[in-house]
Structure formats: structure tokens, C-alpha cells
């Protein structure tokens, strides 16, 4: 071993020791802050501000996304010294919802995997979890209607959002003799069923049509559940991500089968509170318009007049009322920003119903 290599390793060891001391010093300061706050430990706006500053100040060579991920975990470990957060998500383990929860909160949390999106809401509403992470829309397949329907009647507020790139793989349990065929058409031989969440199957329909046109497509409550079923069925495969493959011991027989390479799912973080201003925020609301001509245009006009940008406008039918609709709107800015506050006040005066769903830091 060369002297130069030994010197470099000695420097790395010294830096690791210094990092260890600094991390524990940071943890001690975080504990002191927690004692002063004596209340809610997780502050979405503060963590967003810290991460934005660190990414902006990063000189490299570490990539910005790796800086963000590292410091998410550091903050998660420090936060856990004060409060062990319980995070509900659409389970079981191995789902994209679990991945979104870890992206937002780090791994030093208690997991509350739920069988349905409904149960995810209830876990927080009944105090079984502190926060819920639920899918709300996909860049390919659009809105997750069940989330929108539930949020209207729930007391929970939106306190954050997560943007998760979706990498769909075809997973299968194969024996050692077949492992050498992974990556070619041989790895697909004998597949009669493909399990997956309805949205994931739809996101991969062109690939499935081309490569497995005769296989039955079986919708499951989550991709992880599909992976679990595929692990028990030699004639089946599943559409899911890396985490599900690791959790259920499956092989990736075809990677990246999503039809759109930039496929992304947006998740909402829900709790009994929203967030204070972070400097780059969104505000979400749901409203209905009076049943008169031009009412929707009049309802949105205050936003244009105040110079408030609208990033989403989604309509959903009102349950039990034919041809009546609710409108879900996302705005740039925080509800406490003067322009947003003025616009919301005028919208409320014109709407048949309006409910503020929350203000929260905008995801990168």
C-alpha cells in the first residue's frame, strides 16, 4: 500500500472523527431547541429553509440531491431524540408511499403502514399516527380521486408535499437457473399474471402491451401488495419499485418499464396543522361556485387581480348532487402573504363554499 494512499485514509479517518463530534454537537443543540419550544418538534417550514440554504451553498462535488438526502437523515435523527414521530402511509412496506414518507421525514420515524388511503387518514385523525403521507396526483395518470374525496371531509390540513420520481420495474421471483436470463425476453417466459396498483399498470400499459400482451393484469391496493402476491406465485410478476423488490425478495426482470421517463407522483403530508411561511410556499383550497353563468370565472378573478399564480385547478363531482362540482386549487404563496390573503378573502365572498386546506413549503 502506497504512502500516499495511507495519508489519504488517515485524513478521511480524522474527518470522520470530526464529523462525529460535530453531529453530536448539532444533536445537543437540537435538543436544547426542543426544550425551549416545549411542543411541536417537527417544523416543515424550518426544515425546508435549512435544506434550501445547504443546497444553495453546496460547493460540490456532492450532488444537491445527495446533500438534501444526507441532511434529511441528520435532522431526522436529531428530531427523534425529542419526539419519535409516527408516519402513516399506504402500505405494506415497499410502496412508493413509504419511499415518499422517508424522503420527507428520514428513516428515524415510526412506520404506520395502512391497507387503504382511508385508513391512512383515520390513523392521524384518531391519534394513531402524527402525520400521513398520501398520493394526490401523478404526472401521467392525473389525480388520485380517493385522496381528493377524503380531504374534503377531513379535519386534517396539508403541511407539506413530496415529489417522488416513479421508477417502475417488472419484478418476479426466479430461480438460479433463470437468473442468467434477466434482462432479455427469457426472463418474461411463463408470466400469466401481472399484479400492480391500477395507476401503475396504466403507467406501463404500452410496455405491457408490447412484451406481455397475453398476461392478465390484476389490480391491487398497492404495488407492494402486488409484489407480495408475485413472490408467492411462480406464474406471476409485479409492477413495482426497488424497495418492493428488496422487501419481497424479487428479481428485476425488466427495469424502467414506465411509459413516461419523467413520471412523477406528488404526495401530500397531512396533520392537524399546516406550516408557517418558509419563503417559497403553496396554498391549497377547495371551493364551489354558485350555480349561475360565469360564476367560476368570477370566482377565480380575484387571484388574477392580486397577481397570485394558480398551479392547479381540478374539478370533482359533488357526491349525491348531479352536475355540481368542487374545485381544488393550488396557489403559489402562503395564506399569510398579503396578496394571497387579500385574494382568498375576496374568493370567500364570492364562493358558495370555500375551505382552506393548508399552506406548506413547496417541494423542489
KASULTA-V969250 format. One record per run of one state. SS is the DSSP state (H for helix, E for strand, C for the rest). FROM is the first residue (numbers start at 1). TO is the last residue. If there is no record, write none. Layout:
<<SS;FROM;TO> <SS;FROM;TO>>
This chain:
<<C;1;2> <H;3;37> <C;38;43> <H;44;57> <C;58;63> <H;64;80> <C;81;85> <E;86;90> <C;91;95> <H;96;105> <C;106;109> <E;110;114> <C;115;116> <H;117;125> <C;126;130> <E;131;138> <C;139;141> <E;142;143> <C;144;144> <H;145;153> <C;154;156> <E;157;165> <C;166;168> <E;169;172> <C;173;175> <H;176;179> <C;180;184> <H;185;188> <C;189;192> <E;193;197> <H;198;203> <C;204;204> <H;205;211> <C;212;215> <E;216;220> <C;221;222> <H;223;231> <C;232;235> <E;236;240> <C;241;241> <H;242;248> <C;249;250> <E;251;254> <C;255;263> <E;264;271> <C;272;280> <E;281;288> <C;289;294> <H;295;305> <C;306;309> <E;310;317> <C;318;324> <E;325;332> <C;333;337> <H;338;350> <C;351;352> <E;353;361> <C;362;364>>
